[in-house]
Structure formats: structure tokens, C-alpha cells
Amino acid sequence: MSKISGVAIPAESLRGDPGAADLIARYDARAPRYTSYPTAVQFSPAVNARVYGEWLSAITPTRPVSLYVHVPFCARLCWYCGCNTRAVAKASLVSDYVQGLRREIAMVRALMPEGVWANALHLGGGTPNMLSRDDMVDLFGDLKRAFRLAPGADIAAEMDPAVLTRDWVRAAAFHGLNRASLGVQDLSPRVQEAVNRRETFEVLANAVGWLREVGVRSINFDLMYGLPRQTTVDVLSTLDRVLSLRPERLALFGYAHVPWMKPHQKLIAEADLPGAVARLDQSLAAAERLRGEGYVQIGLDHFALPTDELAIALAQGRLHRNFQGYTTDAAPSLVGFGASAISSLPQGFAQNETAELAWRERVQADALPTARGVALTDEDRFRGELIERLMCDGAVDLNAVCARHGRSLDELAPALAQIDGFEADGLASLRDGAITVTPRGGIFVRALCALFDTHLNREAARHARVV
């Protein structure tokens, strides 16, 4: 561990600051969200089923793994969505997909050593609560037979409140569900209309009530800023309502408008999107409100009650970041199942076929559906740790990280030379071999991380803007 303990990425308000527009002009470039390093842009077919199979066979059975299952279906398609999903109406399509998952689970488990156990299971999507009770029984049964789940293992699911039922919650709780993440985004009818997502606060409150009823210990709300027609008043009004339900966690994501990657986003009128200064105001106003309500800021865009495991992990300097966002999970291997699922192992990252049909064809042929990935180099691991600590703690002890990787601080000279600009603008400081993000610079931390990213193509429009 670095000698720097976790200190939430600060976010001093730039609201009303006459210099905010100039800072945005300088630092609001496109940059990855750094849920991995290297990022998915660097994935290639060089990591195929054979390579992934070798990585699986090398997993150390005495260390836990985490499991991720992707469910690429929704009852409705929200126009802002950046996930790999599609709207379906036939339950049979979901059930057929679950049968494919069961085949993939069996194939993956056969390649792994005996005795592998899991400490976490995350159902993502899409909308995992589109699984029927029978689908759930089949899926959980196979997962629990293939991987011994540790007592008290985190079992989490992402949910759409609009199609959630009390019966579904009870069935999931029977299988161990203890964490839930509910998509909210914004409760303003005007904003909801602009993104094809309509639901009331009452629907959300009912969902929370059912989850509390069965003892789910941690509830997260996903909120967004930068949506079409959205104002700071909308963001704060939504916060005022959802905070009455006292979720343990909230995530506040900036909408990423990337219609060249997600064609359905073309349904959003670009003229309705708030500009960078307005987005900044929404983000900072929301962060101020949440901190004022007693929430601890976790990294760039998460918030948690002080008693939550995320806040505790932050204070102890053991926060991590992966494809699900900020996490306390320190398992060395994350094994993904389903279309587009990404696995993270000590050797690198491997992603399944993104297209559901291609994934189905591979699985039905009893072949691992691995399509692409990237093998990690020592340089990647070194820079990945630097970036993760900045994203998680807002600080990094460069000397300590260099020592752990057998590297010299001189190797970072090109990146460190560019920190002068961040220091001059009051966004970061470099002292005694340690970088610290200042309260003024928290919102720009992705731009700071990009200095250490040797893979980043700054000319390619593959990422969302920093602000």
C-alpha cells in the first residue's frame, strides 16, 4: 500500500467562478473513465478463446474470484444508454439466453482448477430483473454448483424500478441478494420525456420498500447530469426526493453523448444538451448537496454514507476501481459471463463477443465466446496502479509505486513535466514525489490520469469528455 491513505477526490465548488470556463477550455478533452488500464479501446483479437482458456487454467484456487453476469435485455430502451443491451418483449428470448449462460458457466468452470471459490457475484445489464423466477433458479443453481460462494458473499444486481416486482425481489433474496443498484437518472418529467424513460418517485419508493423488506443491506441509486433539457434545479430536485429514501450509496454520472458508438443516442436532440459550464454546475451542485447530507465522496462520481464499506475502504486506502465502478473487491480475478462481459485476470483482460447473436453461436458450438482483449505488460501494471490510485484516492505516492514495480521516477518525466500546468491552475500539486489533486481539481482528475496513459490516442473521439 502507498503511505497515502484514501482521501476522497475533493470537489471544491467552481460554481460562479469566472475562471471555470477557461479551465474547461483547457482540460475538457476526451478521456477514458479508467475503469481499467489499458482501456477497452486497446482490446484486440490477439486475446482469443485459447489465450483466455490458458489464463483460466492458471487461476490460483486459494484466492477468491469475483463473478459478473451480463443480461443484455431491457423492457424499454432509454435513449441516453451506453450499455450493451436491447429492448425485448418476449420472455422466451431471455430464457434462451439463460440457457446459453449455463453452457458458458460449465465451459469456463471445466477449464479452472478444482477448489475455486467466489466472494462476489454481480448481475449487470441491461436489466437483470427481467429474469423470470425459473431463469433465476437455473442461473443461481449453476453458479453455486460451479463456484463455492463464501459465507456473506456480496450478491448484487442492477435493477430497473419500472419493471421490478415484490415477487422478483423475494426470489432474488432467497438466492442471497444483499445489494441492489437502482437506475433513477432524473425524476423531472421534462427530462424523462427527452430520454424515453418515464417513472415516478412512487415507483422508486415501492422498489426500495421491497428491498428493505427482505433485508437487502445496501442500496445504490444511479443518477445522471448533463441530460437533455436538464438543469441544476432538476438535478437538485431529484436529489431532494431520493435522499428521503436514504440510500447507502449514490452514483452521479455525467451523460456521455457518443452517437457514433451508440446510434440510438441520435434520438436525443443535441440542441437540448447542456453545455460544459452548465454540466459542471450540475455536477458540483449535486456533490455539494450530497456532502451536506452527510455522504462521503468516493472517487470521482460515487457517494456513500460514512458507515458504508466504500467509505471505510476509502479511509483505509484500499478502494479499487473496475468495470462496475468503485469497489471494495480486491479479488485478483473477475470472471465474466454473457454477451460483452469482460473478465479481468492477472494476465490481462478478455471480452466476450459483444453482439448477442455472435455470443449465442459460439456458446451453442461449445466454444468459449472470447472475442478480444489485451495481455498486460509490466509497463501496463505500473501505469495502471498510478491511474487507479489517482482515480480512487485523488493522490498517489510515486516513489512507493515505482519501488513496488522496480521502476525509476525518471521514467515518468514526460508526464510529470505536464503537471506544471495543473499546478499553475491550482488543480494538483507535486511535492516530494507525491501527486495530490486539489479541491479545485477534483472534477478534472481524468485529464490528470491521461498524462500517464501511454496508449491514449488524443485525436480519436472514442471517449466522453472530462466534464
C-alpha positions as CSV (number, residue, x, y, z in Angstrom):
1,M,0.0,0.0,0.0
2,S,1.1,3.6,-0.6
3,K,1.7,5.6,2.5
4,I,-1.1,7.8,1.3
5,S,-4.3,6.7,2.9
6,G,-7.6,7.2,1.0
7,V,-8.8,10.8,0.8
8,A,-11.9,11.4,-1.3
9,I,-11.3,13.2,-4.5
10,P,-12.2,16.7,-3.4
11,A,-14.6,18.9,-5.4
12,E,-14.4,22.5,-4.2
13,S,-17.1,24.4,-5.9
14,L,-16.2,26.3,-9.1
15,R,-19.8,27.5,-9.4
16,G,-19.8,31.1,-10.3
17,D,-16.1,31.1,-10.6
18,P,-15.2,33.4,-13.6
19,G,-12.2,31.2,-14.4
20,A,-14.3,28.0,-14.7
21,A,-14.9,28.5,-18.5
22,D,-11.2,28.9,-19.1
23,L,-10.4,25.7,-17.1
24,I,-13.0,23.8,-19.1
25,A,-11.5,25.1,-22.3
26,R,-8.1,23.8,-21.3
27,Y,-8.9,20.5,-19.7
28,D,-12.3,19.3,-21.0
29,A,-10.7,16.9,-23.6
30,R,-12.0,13.4,-24.3
31,A,-10.5,10.9,-21.8
32,P,-11.3,7.4,-20.6
33,R,-13.3,6.7,-17.4
34,Y,-10.4,4.5,-16.4
35,T,-12.4,1.5,-15.2
36,S,-9.4,-0.5,-16.5
37,Y,-5.9,0.1,-17.8
38,P,-5.3,-0.4,-20.6
39,T,-8.9,0.6,-21.6
40,A,-11.2,-1.4,-23.8
41,V,-10.1,0.7,-26.8
42,Q,-6.8,-1.3,-26.7
43,F,-8.5,-4.7,-26.9
44,S,-7.7,-6.8,-29.9
45,P,-8.4,-10.3,-31.3
46,A,-4.9,-11.3,-30.1
47,V,-6.6,-12.4,-26.9
48,N,-8.8,-15.2,-28.1
49,A,-10.5,-18.3,-26.6
50,R,-7.2,-20.2,-26.4
51,V,-5.4,-17.4,-24.6
52,Y,-8.3,-16.9,-22.2
53,G,-8.6,-20.6,-21.5
54,E,-4.9,-20.7,-20.5
55,W,-5.5,-17.8,-18.2
56,L,-8.4,-19.5,-16.6
57,S,-6.4,-22.7,-16.0
58,A,-3.7,-20.7,-14.2
59,I,-6.1,-19.2,-11.6
60,T,-4.9,-19.8,-8.0
61,P,-7.7,-21.8,-6.3
62,T,-6.7,-20.5,-2.8
63,R,-7.6,-16.9,-3.9
64,P,-11.2,-15.8,-4.4
65,V,-12.6,-14.8,-7.7
66,S,-15.5,-12.4,-8.4
67,L,-18.2,-13.3,-10.9
68,Y,-20.1,-11.0,-13.3
69,V,-23.1,-12.0,-15.4
70,H,-24.3,-9.7,-18.1
71,V,-28.0,-9.6,-19.0
72,P,-28.4,-7.6,-22.3
73,F,-32.1,-7.0,-22.2
74,C,-34.4,-4.2,-21.2
75,A,-38.2,-3.7,-21.3
76,R,-37.5,-0.2,-22.7
77,L,-34.6,1.4,-24.4
78,C,-33.5,4.6,-22.7
79,W,-32.0,6.9,-25.3
80,Y,-29.1,8.0,-23.2
81,C,-27.9,4.4,-22.5
82,G,-24.3,3.5,-23.2
83,C,-24.7,-0.2,-22.1
84,N,-24.8,-3.3,-24.3
85,T,-28.5,-4.0,-24.2
86,R,-31.7,-4.1,-26.3
87,A,-35.4,-3.9,-25.7
88,V,-37.3,-7.2,-25.8
89,A,-40.8,-8.2,-25.2
90,K,-40.6,-12.0,-25.4
91,A,-39.8,-13.8,-22.1
92,S,-38.6,-16.8,-24.2
93,L,-35.7,-14.8,-25.5
94,V,-34.4,-14.1,-22.0
95,S,-34.9,-17.8,-21.0
96,D,-33.0,-19.0,-24.1
97,Y,-30.2,-16.6,-23.2
98,V,-30.0,-18.0,-19.7
99,Q,-29.6,-21.5,-21.1
100,G,-26.6,-20.1,-23.0
101,L,-25.2,-18.7,-19.8
102,R,-25.4,-22.1,-18.2
103,R,-23.4,-23.6,-21.1
104,E,-20.8,-20.9,-20.8
105,I,-20.5,-21.3,-17.0
106,A,-19.9,-25.1,-17.5
107,M,-17.2,-24.5,-20.1
108,V,-15.4,-21.9,-18.0
109,R,-15.5,-23.9,-14.9
110,A,-14.2,-27.0,-16.7
111,L,-11.0,-25.0,-17.5
112,M,-10.4,-23.8,-14.0
113,P,-8.6,-25.7,-11.2
114,E,-10.6,-27.5,-8.5
115,G,-11.5,-25.6,-5.4
116,V,-12.1,-22.2,-6.9
117,W,-14.4,-20.1,-4.8
118,A,-16.1,-16.8,-5.2
119,N,-16.5,-13.8,-2.8
120,A,-18.8,-11.7,-5.0
121,L,-21.4,-12.0,-7.7
122,H,-22.7,-9.1,-9.7
123,L,-25.7,-9.2,-12.2
124,G,-25.4,-6.3,-14.6
125,G,-27.1,-5.2,-17.8
126,G,-29.4,-4.3,-19.2
127,T,-32.0,-5.2,-16.7
128,P,-31.3,-8.4,-14.7
129,N,-34.7,-8.2,-13.1
130,M,-36.1,-9.3,-16.4
131,L,-35.1,-12.8,-15.4
132,S,-38.1,-14.9,-14.5
133,R,-38.2,-16.9,-11.3
134,D,-37.3,-20.1,-13.2
135,D,-34.5,-18.4,-15.0
136,M,-33.1,-17.2,-11.7
137,V,-33.3,-20.7,-10.1
138,D,-31.4,-22.2,-13.1
139,L,-28.8,-19.4,-13.2
140,F,-28.1,-19.3,-9.4
141,G,-28.1,-23.0,-9.2
142,D,-25.4,-23.5,-11.8
143,L,-23.3,-20.6,-10.4
144,K,-23.4,-22.0,-6.9
145,R,-22.6,-25.5,-8.0
146,A,-19.7,-24.3,-10.1
147,F,-18.3,-21.8,-7.6
148,R,-18.5,-22.2,-3.9
149,L,-19.8,-18.8,-2.6
150,A,-18.1,-17.6,0.5
151,P,-20.4,-17.0,3.5
152,G,-21.7,-13.4,3.4
153,A,-20.5,-13.0,-0.2
154,D,-21.7,-9.8,-1.9
155,I,-24.5,-10.7,-4.3
156,A,-25.6,-7.6,-6.2
157,A,-28.0,-6.8,-9.1
158,E,-28.7,-3.8,-11.2
159,M,-32.5,-3.1,-11.5
160,D,-35.0,-1.0,-13.4
161,P,-37.6,0.1,-10.8
162,A,-40.3,0.4,-13.5
163,V,-40.3,-3.4,-14.1
164,L,-39.4,-4.6,-10.6
165,T,-41.9,-6.6,-8.6
166,R,-42.1,-7.7,-5.0
167,D,-42.1,-11.3,-6.1
168,W,-38.9,-10.9,-8.0
169,V,-37.2,-9.2,-5.0
170,R,-38.3,-12.0,-2.7
171,A,-37.0,-14.7,-5.2
172,A,-33.6,-12.9,-5.5
173,A,-33.3,-12.5,-1.8
174,F,-33.9,-16.3,-1.4
175,H,-30.8,-16.8,-3.5
176,G,-28.7,-14.4,-1.4
177,L,-29.2,-10.9,-2.9
178,N,-27.9,-8.4,-0.5
179,R,-27.0,-5.4,-2.7
180,A,-29.1,-3.6,-5.2
181,S,-28.5,-0.7,-7.7
182,L,-31.5,1.1,-9.0
183,G,-31.5,3.3,-12.1
184,V,-33.0,6.7,-11.4
185,Q,-31.2,9.2,-13.6
186,D,-33.6,12.2,-13.1
187,L,-37.2,12.5,-11.9
188,S,-38.2,15.5,-13.9
189,P,-41.0,14.6,-16.4
190,R,-39.5,17.0,-18.9
191,V,-36.1,15.3,-18.8
192,Q,-37.6,11.8,-18.7
193,E,-39.5,12.6,-21.9
194,A,-36.3,13.7,-23.6
195,V,-34.6,10.4,-22.9
196,N,-37.6,8.0,-23.2
197,R,-37.6,7.0,-19.6
198,R,-40.7,7.7,-17.6
199,E,-41.2,6.7,-14.0
200,T,-42.4,8.3,-10.8
201,F,-40.9,8.7,-7.4
202,E,-43.6,6.4,-6.1
203,V,-42.3,3.5,-8.3
204,L,-38.8,4.0,-6.9
205,A,-40.1,4.2,-3.3
206,N,-42.0,1.0,-3.7
207,A,-38.9,-0.8,-5.0
208,V,-36.8,0.4,-2.1
209,G,-39.5,-0.7,0.3
210,W,-39.5,-4.2,-1.1
211,L,-35.7,-4.4,-0.9
212,R,-35.6,-3.2,2.7
213,E,-38.4,-5.7,3.5
214,V,-36.2,-8.7,2.5
215,G,-33.1,-7.3,4.3
216,V,-31.0,-6.0,1.3
217,R,-28.2,-4.2,3.2
218,S,-27.0,-1.8,0.6
219,I,-29.0,0.2,-2.0
220,N,-27.4,2.4,-4.6
221,F,-29.1,4.9,-6.9
222,D,-27.7,5.8,-10.3
223,L,-28.2,9.4,-11.1
224,M,-27.1,11.4,-14.2
225,Y,-26.2,15.0,-15.0
226,G,-25.8,16.6,-18.5
227,L,-29.0,15.0,-19.8
228,P,-31.1,16.9,-22.5
229,R,-33.3,19.6,-21.0
230,Q,-31.8,19.1,-17.6
231,T,-30.9,22.0,-15.4
232,T,-29.2,22.3,-12.0
233,V,-32.7,22.8,-10.5
234,D,-33.8,19.4,-11.9
235,V,-30.7,17.7,-10.5
236,L,-31.2,19.1,-7.0
237,S,-34.9,18.4,-7.0
238,T,-34.2,14.8,-7.9
239,L,-31.7,14.6,-5.1
240,D,-34.1,16.1,-2.6
241,R,-36.6,13.4,-3.3
242,V,-34.3,10.3,-3.5
243,L,-32.4,11.3,-0.3
244,S,-35.6,10.9,1.6
245,L,-35.1,7.1,1.0
246,R,-31.6,7.3,2.5
247,P,-29.7,5.0,0.1
248,E,-26.4,3.8,1.3
249,R,-24.7,4.8,-1.9
250,L,-25.3,7.1,-4.9
251,A,-23.5,7.3,-8.2
252,L,-23.6,10.6,-10.1
253,F,-22.6,10.0,-13.8
254,G,-22.1,12.6,-16.5
255,Y,-24.1,11.7,-19.6
256,A,-21.7,10.7,-22.4
257,H,-23.1,11.7,-25.8
258,V,-21.4,9.3,-28.2
259,P,-23.9,8.7,-31.0
260,W,-21.2,7.4,-33.3
261,M,-20.8,4.4,-30.9
262,K,-24.5,4.2,-29.7
263,P,-26.7,5.0,-32.7
264,H,-29.9,5.2,-30.5
265,Q,-28.4,8.4,-28.9
266,K,-29.2,10.1,-32.2
267,L,-32.8,10.3,-31.0
268,I,-31.6,12.9,-28.5
269,A,-31.7,16.4,-29.8
270,E,-28.2,17.8,-29.4
271,A,-29.6,21.3,-29.1
272,D,-31.3,20.2,-25.8
273,L,-28.0,19.1,-24.2
274,P,-26.5,21.5,-21.6
275,G,-23.1,22.9,-22.3
276,A,-19.9,22.2,-20.5
277,V,-20.3,25.1,-18.0
278,A,-23.9,24.0,-17.2
279,R,-22.8,20.4,-16.8
280,L,-20.1,21.5,-14.4
281,D,-22.6,23.5,-12.4
282,Q,-24.9,20.5,-12.2
283,S,-22.2,18.1,-11.1
284,L,-20.7,20.4,-8.4
285,A,-24.2,21.5,-7.1
286,A,-25.1,17.8,-6.6
287,A,-21.8,17.0,-4.9
288,E,-22.3,19.9,-2.5
289,R,-25.8,18.8,-1.6
290,L,-24.7,15.2,-1.0
291,R,-21.8,16.1,1.2
292,G,-24.1,18.5,3.1
293,E,-26.4,15.5,3.7
294,G,-23.6,13.5,5.3
295,Y,-22.4,11.5,2.3
296,V,-18.7,10.9,1.7
297,Q,-17.4,11.4,-1.8
298,I,-15.9,8.3,-3.2
299,G,-13.5,8.9,-6.1
300,L,-14.8,10.9,-8.9
301,D,-18.6,10.2,-9.0
302,H,-19.7,8.0,-6.1
303,F,-21.0,8.9,-2.7
304,A,-21.6,6.7,0.4
305,L,-22.7,7.0,4.0
306,P,-19.8,7.1,6.4
307,T,-20.7,3.6,7.7
308,D,-20.8,2.1,4.2
309,E,-18.0,-0.3,3.2
310,L,-16.9,2.0,0.3
311,A,-16.4,4.9,2.7
312,I,-14.4,2.7,5.1
313,A,-12.3,1.3,2.3
314,L,-11.6,4.8,1.1
315,A,-10.4,5.9,4.5
316,Q,-8.1,2.8,4.8
317,G,-6.6,3.3,1.3
318,R,-7.9,0.0,-0.1
319,L,-10.5,1.3,-2.6
320,H,-10.4,-0.2,-6.1
321,R,-11.9,0.5,-9.5
322,N,-13.2,-1.9,-12.1
323,F,-15.8,-2.2,-14.8
324,Q,-18.6,-1.9,-12.3
325,G,-17.1,1.3,-10.9
326,Y,-15.6,1.9,-7.4
327,T,-15.5,-1.3,-5.3
328,T,-14.0,-2.8,-2.2
329,D,-13.4,-6.1,-4.1
330,A,-9.7,-7.0,-4.1
331,A,-10.1,-10.4,-5.8
332,P,-7.3,-10.9,-8.3
333,S,-9.7,-12.4,-10.9
334,L,-13.1,-11.2,-12.2
335,V,-14.7,-13.8,-14.4
336,G,-17.4,-12.5,-16.7
337,F,-20.3,-14.4,-18.4
338,G,-22.6,-13.3,-21.2
339,A,-22.5,-11.1,-24.3
340,S,-20.0,-8.3,-24.0
341,A,-18.9,-9.4,-20.5
342,I,-15.3,-8.5,-19.6
343,S,-13.0,-10.7,-17.5
344,S,-10.1,-9.3,-15.6
345,L,-7.3,-11.7,-14.6
346,P,-3.7,-11.2,-13.5
347,Q,-2.5,-11.8,-17.1
348,G,-4.9,-9.3,-18.7
349,F,-8.4,-8.6,-19.9
350,A,-10.7,-10.7,-22.1
351,Q,-14.0,-9.7,-23.5
352,N,-16.8,-11.9,-24.9
353,E,-18.5,-11.4,-28.2
354,T,-20.4,-8.1,-27.9
355,A,-23.2,-9.0,-30.3
356,E,-25.7,-11.3,-28.6
357,L,-26.2,-13.4,-31.7
358,A,-22.4,-14.0,-32.1
359,W,-22.1,-14.9,-28.4
360,R,-25.0,-17.4,-28.8
361,E,-23.5,-19.0,-31.8
362,R,-20.1,-19.5,-30.1
363,V,-21.7,-20.9,-26.9
364,Q,-24.0,-23.3,-28.8
365,A,-21.0,-24.6,-30.6
366,D,-19.4,-25.3,-27.1
367,A,-16.7,-22.8,-27.7
368,L,-15.6,-20.0,-25.4
369,P,-17.1,-16.8,-26.7
370,T,-14.0,-14.7,-26.2
371,A,-13.6,-12.2,-29.0
372,R,-10.9,-9.7,-27.9
373,G,-8.8,-8.5,-25.0
374,V,-5.3,-7.3,-24.1
375,A,-2.4,-9.0,-22.3
376,L,-0.9,-6.8,-19.6
377,T,2.8,-5.8,-19.7
378,D,4.8,-4.8,-16.7
379,E,4.5,-1.2,-18.0
380,D,0.7,-1.5,-18.1
381,R,0.6,-2.8,-14.5
382,F,2.8,0.1,-13.4
383,R,0.8,2.8,-15.0
384,G,-2.4,1.1,-14.1
385,E,-1.6,1.4,-10.4
386,L,-0.7,5.0,-10.8
387,I,-4.0,5.7,-12.5
388,E,-6.1,3.7,-10.2
389,R,-4.8,5.4,-7.1
390,L,-5.4,8.8,-8.6
391,M,-9.0,7.8,-9.6
392,C,-9.7,6.3,-6.2
393,D,-7.8,8.5,-3.7
394,G,-7.0,11.7,-5.6
395,A,-3.4,11.1,-4.6
396,V,-0.5,8.8,-5.4
397,D,2.9,8.3,-3.8
398,L,5.0,7.9,-7.0
399,N,8.1,6.7,-5.1
400,A,6.2,3.9,-3.4
401,V,4.6,2.7,-6.7
402,C,7.9,2.9,-8.5
403,A,9.5,0.8,-5.8
404,R,6.8,-1.9,-6.0
405,H,7.3,-2.2,-9.7
406,G,11.1,-1.8,-9.8
407,R,10.8,1.4,-11.9
408,S,12.5,4.7,-11.8
409,L,10.8,8.0,-11.2
410,D,12.7,9.3,-14.2
411,E,10.5,7.1,-16.5
412,L,7.6,9.4,-15.6
413,A,9.4,12.6,-16.6
414,P,7.3,13.3,-19.7
415,A,4.1,13.1,-17.7
416,L,5.4,14.9,-14.7
417,A,6.6,17.8,-16.9
418,Q,3.0,18.4,-17.9
419,I,1.8,18.6,-14.3
420,D,3.2,22.2,-14.2
421,G,0.1,23.4,-16.0
422,F,-2.2,21.6,-13.5
423,E,-0.2,23.2,-10.6
424,A,-0.4,26.6,-12.2
425,D,-4.1,26.3,-12.4
426,G,-4.4,25.1,-8.8
427,L,-5.7,21.7,-9.8
428,A,-2.9,19.4,-8.5
429,S,0.3,19.6,-6.6
430,L,3.6,17.6,-6.9
431,R,5.6,17.5,-3.7
432,D,8.3,15.1,-2.5
433,G,7.3,12.5,-5.2
434,A,3.6,12.5,-4.4
435,I,0.8,13.9,-6.5
436,T,-2.3,15.3,-4.8
437,V,-5.4,16.5,-6.5
438,T,-6.5,19.8,-5.0
439,P,-10.2,20.6,-4.1
440,R,-10.3,22.8,-7.2
441,G,-9.1,20.0,-9.5
442,G,-11.3,17.0,-8.5
443,I,-13.6,17.3,-11.4
444,F,-10.6,17.2,-13.8
445,V,-8.9,14.1,-12.4
446,R,-9.4,12.0,-15.6
447,A,-7.4,14.6,-17.5
448,L,-4.6,14.2,-14.9
449,C,-4.7,10.4,-15.2
450,A,-4.5,10.7,-19.0
451,L,-0.9,12.1,-18.6
452,F,0.2,8.6,-17.6
453,D,-1.7,6.8,-20.3
454,T,0.8,5.8,-23.0
455,H,-1.9,4.1,-25.1
456,L,-4.2,7.1,-25.4
457,N,-4.9,8.5,-28.9
458,R,-5.9,12.0,-28.2
459,E,-7.0,12.5,-31.8
460,A,-9.6,9.7,-31.7
461,A,-13.1,10.6,-30.5
462,R,-13.6,7.3,-28.6
463,H,-14.2,8.7,-25.1
464,A,-16.5,11.0,-23.3
465,R,-15.4,14.5,-22.3
466,V,-13.8,15.0,-18.9
467,V,-16.6,17.4,-17.7
